[in-house]
Amino acid sequence: MFEEMVPPGVGTPLHIHRDSDEVIYILSGEFIARLGDRTHRISTGAWAFVPRTIVHGWRNCGTSEGRALFMFAPGGGAKSFEELCRQGKSLPEIDPAVRAEIFERNGHTVITRDWE
């Protein structure tokens, strides 16, 4: 489990977790989440369950920084994010090839950065 402070407009590419389910709980702010072929707006106090193997992504669609709590079961799904934090940069600043390699090695497959 870990908490993220998310600037406006920042989020993830569409991706799949092969080995973990995920729960996203919004502590503050306005987010958009894509789960499969459906898009949902989730805001403070709301949560989304993401079963493993479902294509998904999320983004802060608000005008201010948001906070989200992420839980993985089993917990190994968070290893990608631990490694990315050690890069010392925000996710968008990390070289895309480095991000993709870290995600793939830890059971995540990136589908596309472009989604609505």
Beta strands, then each sheet from edge to edge (+ up, - down):
strand 1: 2-6
strand 2: 14-17
strand 3: 21-28
strand 4: 30-35
strand 5: 38-43
strand 6: 47-50
strand 7: 56-60
strand 8: 66-73
strand 9: 108-112
sheet 1: 1+ 8- 3+ 6-
sheet 2: 2+ 9-
sheet 3: 5+ 4- 7+
end
